[in-house]
């Protein structure tokens, strides 16, 4: 079984088919605090709680942890852009760094 990152040969038809098929790993409809938009292999994940300035509460924290756990083995996503809806994002004691 090929692992993520392994060099594989793809035809253009394989890539197109993978871009339109929902991920067998990440069910984006189960998330309550995020809004998602997909463009091919890029996934935009936005915190969608503008009324609280996208504060990371317990539910958002649990969903964020689950999202990245599932995403690590998602064969349909190569790039994630994490943002927030509204005028502020991550108004909480949490700090993100790379």
C-alpha positions as YAML, in Angstrom:
chain: A
units: angstrom
residues:
- id: 1
  name: UNK
  ca: [0.00, 0.00, 0.00]
- id: 2
  name: UNK
  ca: [1.35, 3.39, -0.98]
- id: 3
  name: UNK
  ca: [1.71, 5.95, 1.78]
- id: 4
  name: UNK
  ca: [1.12, 9.67, 1.50]
- id: 5
  name: UNK
  ca: [4.17, 11.31, -0.02]
- id: 6
  name: UNK
  ca: [5.24, 8.23, -1.97]
- id: 7
  name: UNK
  ca: [6.01, 8.93, -5.61]
- id: 8
  name: UNK
  ca: [3.18, 7.60, -7.76]
- id: 9
  name: UNK
  ca: [2.34, 7.92, -11.42]
- id: 10
  name: UNK
  ca: [-1.03, 9.49, -12.14]
- id: 11
  name: UNK
  ca: [-2.86, 10.11, -15.34]
- id: 12
  name: UNK
  ca: [-4.89, 13.30, -15.73]
- id: 13
  name: UNK
  ca: [-8.08, 11.19, -15.53]
- id: 14
  name: UNK
  ca: [-7.03, 9.81, -12.14]
- id: 15
  name: UNK
  ca: [-6.37, 13.30, -10.80]
- id: 16
  name: UNK
  ca: [-9.72, 14.64, -12.08]
- id: 17
  name: UNK
  ca: [-11.59, 11.70, -10.56]
- id: 18
  name: UNK
  ca: [-9.91, 12.20, -7.20]
- id: 19
  name: UNK
  ca: [-10.76, 15.92, -7.18]
- id: 20
  name: UNK
  ca: [-14.52, 15.38, -7.46]
- id: 21
  name: UNK
  ca: [-14.93, 12.35, -5.20]
- id: 22
  name: UNK
  ca: [-15.65, 13.16, -1.52]
- id: 23
  name: UNK
  ca: [-12.87, 12.17, 0.84]
- id: 24
  name: UNK
  ca: [-13.33, 8.69, 2.28]
- id: 25
  name: UNK
  ca: [-11.54, 9.87, 5.43]
- id: 26
  name: UNK
  ca: [-12.76, 13.35, 6.34]
- id: 27
  name: UNK
  ca: [-16.54, 13.88, 6.50]
- id: 28
  name: UNK
  ca: [-16.67, 17.68, 6.44]
- id: 29
  name: UNK
  ca: [-20.42, 17.75, 7.09]
- id: 30
  name: UNK
  ca: [-19.91, 16.64, 10.70]
- id: 31
  name: UNK
  ca: [-18.12, 19.83, 11.80]
- id: 32
  name: UNK
  ca: [-20.13, 22.50, 13.65]
- id: 33
  name: UNK
  ca: [-17.55, 25.27, 14.13]
- id: 34
  name: UNK
  ca: [-15.94, 25.21, 10.66]
- id: 35
  name: UNK
  ca: [-16.91, 26.15, 7.13]
- id: 36
  name: UNK
  ca: [-15.08, 24.36, 4.31]
- id: 37
  name: UNK
  ca: [-14.39, 25.14, 0.67]
- id: 38
  name: UNK
  ca: [-12.47, 22.80, -1.62]
- id: 39
  name: UNK
  ca: [-10.63, 23.70, -4.82]
- id: 40
  name: UNK
  ca: [-9.07, 20.56, -6.19]
- id: 41
  name: UNK
  ca: [-6.52, 19.39, -3.63]
- id: 42
  name: UNK
  ca: [-6.64, 22.65, -1.64]
- id: 43
  name: UNK
  ca: [-9.01, 22.85, 1.33]
- id: 44
  name: UNK
  ca: [-9.99, 26.12, 3.01]
- id: 45
  name: UNK
  ca: [-11.06, 25.56, 6.62]
- id: 46
  name: UNK
  ca: [-12.56, 28.64, 8.27]
- id: 47
  name: UNK
  ca: [-13.61, 29.00, 11.89]
- id: 48
  name: UNK
  ca: [-17.27, 30.00, 11.56]
- id: 49
  name: UNK
  ca: [-18.13, 31.64, 14.89]
- id: 50
  name: UNK
  ca: [-17.86, 35.36, 14.11]
- id: 51
  name: UNK
  ca: [-20.19, 36.27, 16.98]
- id: 52
  name: UNK
  ca: [-17.47, 35.17, 19.42]
- id: 53
  name: UNK
  ca: [-14.60, 36.49, 17.25]
- id: 54
  name: UNK
  ca: [-13.87, 32.84, 16.44]
- id: 55
  name: UNK
  ca: [-12.75, 32.10, 19.98]
- id: 56
  name: UNK
  ca: [-11.54, 28.55, 20.25]
- id: 57
  name: UNK
  ca: [-13.90, 26.97, 22.74]
- id: 58
  name: UNK
  ca: [-14.00, 23.32, 23.81]
- id: 59
  name: UNK
  ca: [-15.99, 22.21, 20.75]
- id: 60
  name: UNK
  ca: [-13.75, 24.09, 18.31]
- id: 61
  name: UNK
  ca: [-10.65, 22.71, 20.02]
- id: 62
  name: UNK
  ca: [-11.94, 19.12, 19.76]
- id: 63
  name: UNK
  ca: [-12.94, 19.61, 16.13]
- id: 64
  name: UNK
  ca: [-9.58, 21.15, 15.26]
- id: 65
  name: UNK
  ca: [-7.74, 18.19, 16.80]
- id: 66
  name: UNK
  ca: [-10.00, 15.70, 14.99]
- id: 67
  name: UNK
  ca: [-9.67, 17.62, 11.71]
- id: 68
  name: UNK
  ca: [-5.86, 17.47, 11.65]
- id: 69
  name: UNK
  ca: [-5.85, 13.84, 12.78]
- id: 70
  name: UNK
  ca: [-8.17, 12.86, 9.92]
- id: 71
  name: UNK
  ca: [-6.43, 15.17, 7.48]
- id: 72
  name: UNK
  ca: [-3.08, 13.45, 8.04]
- id: 73
  name: UNK
  ca: [-4.36, 10.41, 6.15]
- id: 74
  name: UNK
  ca: [-6.76, 12.15, 3.76]
- id: 75
  name: UNK
  ca: [-5.69, 11.23, 0.21]
- id: 76
  name: UNK
  ca: [-7.62, 14.12, -1.38]
- id: 77
  name: UNK
  ca: [-6.04, 17.09, 0.40]
- id: 78
  name: UNK
  ca: [-2.49, 18.38, -0.03]
- id: 79
  name: UNK
  ca: [-2.86, 21.99, 1.17]
- id: 80
  name: UNK
  ca: [-4.99, 23.51, 3.96]
- id: 81
  name: UNK
  ca: [-5.61, 27.21, 4.49]
- id: 82
  name: UNK
  ca: [-6.86, 27.86, 8.01]
- id: 83
  name: UNK
  ca: [-8.71, 31.14, 8.57]
- id: 84
  name: UNK
  ca: [-11.72, 32.66, 10.28]
- id: 85
  name: UNK
  ca: [-15.01, 34.19, 9.21]
- id: 86
  name: UNK
  ca: [-15.67, 37.79, 10.25]
- id: 87
  name: UNK
  ca: [-13.43, 40.56, 11.57]
- id: 88
  name: UNK
  ca: [-11.22, 38.49, 13.90]
- id: 89
  name: UNK
  ca: [-9.80, 35.05, 14.16]
- id: 90
  name: UNK
  ca: [-8.49, 33.05, 17.12]
- id: 91
  name: UNK
  ca: [-9.53, 35.48, 19.85]
- id: 92
  name: UNK
  ca: [-8.59, 33.16, 22.67]
- id: 93
  name: UNK
  ca: [-5.73, 32.11, 24.86]
- id: 94
  name: UNK
  ca: [-4.61, 29.65, 22.18]
- id: 95
  name: UNK
  ca: [-1.67, 30.59, 20.02]
- id: 96
  name: UNK
  ca: [-0.82, 28.89, 16.74]
- id: 97
  name: UNK
  ca: [2.72, 28.61, 15.50]
- id: 98
  name: UNK
  ca: [4.39, 26.60, 12.78]
...
